[in-house]
Amino acid sequence: MIKLKPQEKWPPLVGTENMPVLILLRDTALTLCAWAMLGYLMRDFIYLSWDYLSHPIFELTVTTAPDWHALWLRLRPYAGYVAALTAWLLFWAFKSRKTLSASAPQPQPPVLTPEEHALTLNLNANDLRAWQTVRNQVAHFDENGTITKVTQGPMR
């Protein structure tokens, strides 16, 4: 049984604070349908597992064992693909293990002052300070990618 803390909402999805109820219901229904379809596609395996793990345990009493040779003949063409993808994944993981296992985050560069920031963009520092105070703006660029003009944009 999952016990939720008082501040937690259900479903525990990121970005659902302002979602309409209809969208939440739609997403929940689609998720339940996907799980039902997965259960339906795995019905034979679930039934076989249930029989194998029920009393008497580790014996098939109601079902018969599948024909493993026939299953292997159907799956053999894909074994090469699975082996190649597994080898690629292991190679990639081994090659980038230092990057993936970096426990400490890299230090951030120092914060630019408005003068340094304006210098990197070929702008006037006073203009940049003024632009940083306005909430919504439209920047106009020339063919070189330099900001030529900034106007106050429409508020939405």
N, C-alpha and C positions, 0 to 999 in steps of 0.2 A: 504494500500500500504506500503510495507516494503522499507524503504530507507536505503541503506547501506552507511556506512562511507567509505571514499576513500580507507582506508587501509584494509577493510574487503573484503574477497573473498567469492564467492558463488560456491558450497554449503558450509555452515558453519560447516564443519566437522573437527574434530581434526585429525591431522596427514595426511592431504591431500596436504601438500606443495609440496612433491616430487612424488605424485602419477601419473602414466601414465594416459593420457586422456581416453584411452580405459577402464580402470578400473573404472574411475569416471562415464563414460557413462553407463557401465554395472550396477554399483550400483544405479545410478539414475533410469535406466529402471526397475530394479528389485523392487525398492521402489515404483515407479508409478504403476507397476503391482500388488503389494501387496495392495496398496490403492484402486485400481480398483476392486480387488477381494473382499475386505472388503465392498466396496460400493455395489457390486453385491449381496453379501450375506445378506446385510441389506436393499435391495431394497424395500421389503414390509413395513418395519418399516419407511423408508424414505418417501415412498408414502403416508402411513397413516398419518405421522406427517405433511407432506406438506398439505394434505387435511384438517387436524384438525386445522392447524394454518393459513390457507388462508381464504379469505372472504367467507362467514361469519365465523368469528373466533370462535373457540371452538365448531364447529359443523362439523360432517362428511356429506359432500354433495355428493361426488362421490363414496367413498368407504363405506364398511360396517364394523362395529366393529368386531374385531376377537372374536372367541369363547374362552373366557377366561377359561372356565371350561375344555375344551379339551386341551388347552395349559398347564394348571396346571397338568392334568393327565399325560401328557408326561414329564413334568419337575419334578414331585414329587419324583421320585427315586433319584434325585440328590440333593434334598433339605437337606438331612441328611449330605451329604458330604460337602455341602457349609456351613452348620451350624458348623460342626466340624472344618473345616479349619478356619472359621471366629473366633471361640472361641480360637483356638490355636494361631492365629495371635494376637488377643487381649491380651491373656495371655503373649505371648512373648514380646509384646510391653510394657505391664504394668511392667513386670519383669525387662526389660532392659531399662526403661525410663531414669534412671540416666545416664547411659552410652550414650544413644542416644541424650540426651539433654545437654551434656557437652558443654558449650559455650566457655570456655577458653581452649585452647590446653594445654596439659600437658607439663611441662618444660622438655627440653632435658637433658640427662646426660652430665656431663662435657666432653670436648674433651680429648681423651687420648694422652699423649705424645708418641713419638715413642718408648721410653723405656718401658712405661707401656703396650703399645700395643704388643711389642715384648715379654714381660714377660707373657702376657696372652696366647700367642701362642707358648711359649717355643722356641723362636728364638733369634738370636743375633740382637741387636738393629742396628748395622751398616749394617748388611745384609738387614734388613727391610727398612732402609733409602735408600739403593741403589736400592732395588726393587721398591720403590715408585716413583723413577725418570724415570723408563723405562715404555713406553706406552703399549707395548704388550708383555705378558709373558705367559709361560706355567709352572704351578706349578706341581711338582711330589710329591705324598703323599705316606707314608708307610701304613702298615696295621692298625696302631693306629690312623691314620688321621693327623699325623704330617707332615709338609712340609719338605721334604728331599733335594730337589734341585729345583731351578728356572732357566729356560733357556729363552732366548729371543725368542718369538714366531714369526711365519711368519706374515708379514703385508699383509692385504687384501685390 
